[in-house]
């Protein structure tokens, strides 16, 4: 069994910062790509940022220059540092990871989501 647990969401004023964390646990052999997605009310889930096991990164145009994704392979954890937050960044943020379980196939896993609200 594998779990992804996110933390770090909350309410922040426009221009503020938040740091999200997502820790993977369970019978993990290795982790390939990890990423963050978000879903605002009434909208489809969209990619925010991804990072490969070799730390190559990819960002949505809307967050480039403001958000930074990173990972700690020793802790099976991915982070999202969000700066200069805007009201349009308000959404539920989900962690995603492609994980090889011990003795199992490569599968994609999702966290439960953490709410980020940007409002004055």
Secondary structure, DSSP 8 states (H G I E B T S, - for coil): -EEEEEE--EEE-TT--EEEEEEEEESEEEEEEEEEEEE-TTS--EEEEEE-TT--EEE-TTTTTTEEEEEEGGGTEEEEEE-S--GGG-EEEEEEEEEEETTS-EEEEE---EEEEE--
